[in-house]
Amino acid sequence: MRRRKNRRLLILQVSAFAICAAALLKMPSPASADPVVKSVKATLKNPSVENSRYLILVNKNNKLPDDYSVNLKTLNNGYSQVDESIYGALKEMLTDGTNKGLDFCVASAYRSTSRQEEILNSDIDDYMSQGMDYEEAYNEATRQVMPPGYSEHETGLALDIVAADYQLLDEAQESTEENKWLRENCWKYGFILRYPKDKEDITQIDYESWHFRYVGTEAAEYIMKNNITLEEYIENFS
């Protein structure tokens, strides 16, 4: 299966951020009486619950609401931005990892709709220059880059995080110590690996070891410990 070409994004180290650490953990099987499950169901069924907005589903079939708004906070690299309410969790995660001797870079965070459109159009142009027609190029590009309005990056809740000494968004990223640590520990800080391996038929996105999404600590724990996607999680508990 062909993947889109490696892209070195403009990345800044977040060493000023500090980074996180955590130990490998055993993943218990779910239980219907689990208080986490009960809390999750209550959150999904009650839109007034504060954390419910962290569970917003944005994918190829679910467009970001037209009235969606986000208050952004700029990271210490000076240009990347995230939803200000997740800044503390992100900082803690990166700080703990840094304290373990790891070195992270935030490759991409919040994107405006116009920026998302620019990135998609650029990828489409790349594929068309290789001989594809527009439809073929569009289908290939949207295996990893969503159309404007359908990207998690527009929520301010998603980030692409890579190792400072290997900044390519490709298959080798998962072999870096930084990525291994993030995938093992992100749930402790409310983050999930949004596009896991062997779940492409559900997410409709290629496996991305670098793409992390904030969903809140309870949801993150359940999703990561049970190796499911956000789509499955919402379907199971809504």
Secondary structure, DSSP 8 states (H G I E B T S, - for coil): -------B---EE-TTT-B------------TT-HHHHHHHHHHH-TTSGGGGGG---BTTB---TT----EEE-TTSS-EEEGGGHHHHHHHHHHHHTTT--EEEEE----HHHHHHHHHHHHHHHHHTT--HHHHHHHHTTTS--TTS-GGGGT-EEEEEETTB-B-SGGGGGSHHHHHHHHHGGGGTEEEEE-TT-HHHH-S--EEEEEEE--HHHHHHHHHTT--HHHHHHHH-
